[in-house]
Amino acid sequence: MKKTESRFIKVRCKDCENEQVLFNKASSTVFCHICGSKIAVPQGGKAEIKGEILEAIE
């Protein structure tokens, strides 16, 4: 079976340090639930992550 490169990741917001889980290939902009800053921006494939990636969730 082929292993996919798509996964969920835990990201820490660079502004308020809130941690949230998101998809690494997000198709829309992801905002922090606490302060509203951008955490991920879609790039046509993998999203550009603006926060600190803490872990990949298998």
DORO-633888 format. One line per field, with one value per atom (N, C-alpha, C): residue in one letter; atom name; z, y, x. Coordinates in steps of 0.02 Angstrom, whole numbers, plus 50000, padded with zeros to 5 digits. Example, Ala and Ser with C-alpha at 12.3 -4.5 7.8 and 13.67 -1.06 7.14 Angstrom:
kolvex = [A,A,A,S,S,S]
padren = [N,CA,C,N,CA,C]
pz = [50390,50390,50390,50354,50357,50394]
py = [49716,49775,49835,49888,49947,50002]
px = [50660,50615,50660,50642,50684,50645]
END
This chain:
kolvex = [M,M,M,K,K,K,K,K,K,T,T,T,E,E,E,S,S,S,R,R,R,F,F,F,I,I,I,K,K,K,V,V,V,R,R,R,C,C,C,K,K,K,D,D,D,C,C,C,E,E,E,N,N,N,E,E,E,Q,Q,Q,V,V,V,L,L,L,F,F,F,N,N,N,K,K,K,A,A,A,S,S,S,S,S,S,T,T,T,V,V,V,F,F,F,C,C,C,H,H,H,I,I,I,C,C,C,G,G,G,S,S,S,K,K,K,I,I,I,A,A,A,V,V,V,P,P,P,Q,Q,Q,G,G,G,G,G,G,K,K,K,A,A,A,E,E,E,I,I,I,K,K,K,G,G,G,E,E,E,I,I,I,L,L,L,E,E,E,A,A,A,I,I,I,E,E,E]
padren = [N,CA,C,N,CA,C,N,CA,C,N,CA,C,N,CA,C,N,CA,C,N,CA,C,N,CA,C,N,CA,C,N,CA,C,N,CA,C,N,CA,C,N,CA,C,N,CA,C,N,CA,C,N,CA,C,N,CA,C,N,CA,C,N,CA,C,N,CA,C,N,CA,C,N,CA,C,N,CA,C,N,CA,C,N,CA,C,N,CA,C,N,CA,C,N,CA,C,N,CA,C,N,CA,C,N,CA,C,N,CA,C,N,CA,C,N,CA,C,N,CA,C,N,CA,C,N,CA,C,N,CA,C,N,CA,C,N,CA,C,N,CA,C,N,CA,C,N,CA,C,N,CA,C,N,CA,C,N,CA,C,N,CA,C,N,CA,C,N,CA,C,N,CA,C,N,CA,C,N,CA,C,N,CA,C,N,CA,C,N,CA,C,N,CA,C,N,CA,C,N,CA,C]
pz = [50000,50000,50000,49962,49957,50019,50048,50107,50084,50110,50091,50130,50099,50132,50168,50161,50194,50266,50311,50382,50421,50481,50526,50566,50582,50620,50677,50731,50788,50780,50780,50767,50825,50845,50897,50864,50883,50857,50879,50832,50848,50891,50892,50929,51000,51009,51075,51104,51067,51088,51097,51070,51070,51024,51043,51002,50972,50907,50875,50820,50802,50753,50687,50632,50566,50514,50455,50400,50364,50348,50317,50245,50214,50146,50148,50193,50201,50136,50116,50055,50067,50130,50147,50204,50213,50265,50333,50377,50445,50493,50535,50584,50654,50699,50768,50801,50839,50873,50929,50955,51012,50989,50950,50933,50861,50818,50750,50699,50719,50671,50625,50566,50517,50540,50538,50557,50494,50444,50382,50323,50267,50206,50150,50111,50057,50003,49974,49922,49861,49854,49797,49810,49861,49882,49957,49984,50056,50075,50131,50155,50183,50178,50210,50283,50328,50399,50428,50461,50489,50562,50595,50665,50671,50731,50745,50743,50701,50698,50757,50798,50858,50845,50807,50793,50735,50701,50649,50681,50670,50700,50648,50663,50617,50618]
py = [49941,50000,50062,50113,50175,50218,50244,50287,50359,50393,50461,50511,50567,50620,50670,50661,50704,50682,50730,50713,50774,50760,50814,50832,50896,50920,50964,50964,51008,51069,51128,51191,51239,51274,51325,51393,51434,51502,51543,51581,51621,51682,51703,51762,51748,51697,51685,51617,51577,51510,51459,51473,51424,51366,51304,51246,51220,51206,51176,51129,51083,51032,51054,51046,51063,51015,51017,50974,51007,50970,51001,51023,51000,51021,51061,51109,51149,51186,51186,51218,51288,51308,51376,51401,51466,51495,51473,51453,51431,51486,51507,51559,51530,51561,51540,51551,51502,51506,51559,51576,51622,51694,51707,51777,51796,51747,51762,51771,51762,51770,51709,51717,51663,51611,51548,51493,51455,51450,51415,51449,51452,51483,51432,51420,51370,51391,51341,51354,51310,51280,51236,51163,51149,51081,51083,51076,51083,51156,51168,51236,51265,51331,51365,51375,51345,51348,51409,51453,51515,51507,51456,51444,51392,51369,51318,51249,51204,51136,51097,51070,51034,50959,50931,50860,50842,50788,50760,50704,50704,50654,50599,50539,50482,50454]
px = [50042,50000,50045,50025,50062,50049,50102,50095,50086,50038,50023,50066,50080,50118,50072,50007,49958,49951,49951,49943,49920,49898,49880,49942,49949,50007,49983,50021,50007,50052,50022,50059,50048,50101,50097,50094,50046,50040,50100,50129,50188,50171,50108,50088,50065,50022,49994,50013,50049,50072,50016,49957,49903,49924,49907,49922,49858,49859,49801,49823,49778,49792,49761,49799,49774,49802,49774,49795,49853,49906,49964,49953,49898,49881,49815,49811,49751,49735,49671,49650,49622,49619,49599,49643,49645,49686,49661,49707,49691,49711,49664,49677,49678,49716,49719,49651,49629,49564,49564,49622,49626,49636,49690,49706,49689,49674,49653,49709,49772,49826,49829,49859,49864,49914,49893,49936,49959,49916,49933,49899,49937,49912,49918,49864,49868,49917,49952,50002,49991,49933,49919,49936,49973,49991,49994,50055,50063,50055,50023,50012,50076,50084,50140,50122,50160,50146,50181,50141,50168,50189,50164,50181,50236,50247,50298,50266,50292,50266,50293,50248,50268,50274,50227,50229,50182,50199,50156,50116,50052,50009,49996,50017,50011,49942]
END
